[in-house]
Amino acid sequence: VNMLMKVGTNDLFEDYKITGGIRIPLDFESSEYLLSFEDLKKQIDRQYVFHRQVFKHYGGENNSEYIKTITNEVSAIYKYPFNQVRAFLTTVGLRNDRNVYLYDLDITKLTATLEKPDQYKLWARIKPEYIFDNTRSLGINILGGTRMKFFGEYYQQLNGNFDYLFVLGADIRHYLVIH
């Protein structure tokens, strides 16, 4: 259970938008912040996003280490609309993950865990997307039309052992009125 607060503002012509958000969980063990700036004035829409997330969890050997993970991510999103229903998006970004080892449930490993250095992972990503959306609102929570999104996502670790991840995906929905 948590609480999310989001605030935004834009100019008179809606060319520029600024959005900020904060998530505060009831246990106060983790947090999340978001800041976004959108420039919609020219043909290519641009959005710049900073996202920070902090959470604590168990990990390591036998899930006995209590770890705080701090993630900072910056992204630049470029959108080229072909017309009102079709667009091409490209997202590029950097993500920094930091794992801080707090303690170990196994008392014999406690000193080793406390002396364990923080782990850092730096990731770069690129995500191209093609979007088709001709849906229209027919009423409250009633849509008609088709939505499609095809995307590829590539993550490359820039430090450490240079791991990578590649994802291909699609989301296709067609809305029909039942009654």
Secondary structure, DSSP 8 states (H G I E B T S, - for coil): -EEEEEEEEE-TTS-EEEEEEEEEETTSS-EEEEEEEEE-SSSSEEEEEEEEEEEEEEESGGG-EEEEEEEEEEEEEEEEESSSSEEEEEEEEEEEEEEEEEEESSGGGHHHHHT---EEEEEEEEEEEEEEE--EEEETTEEEEEEEEEEEEEEEE-STT--EEEEEEEEEEEE----
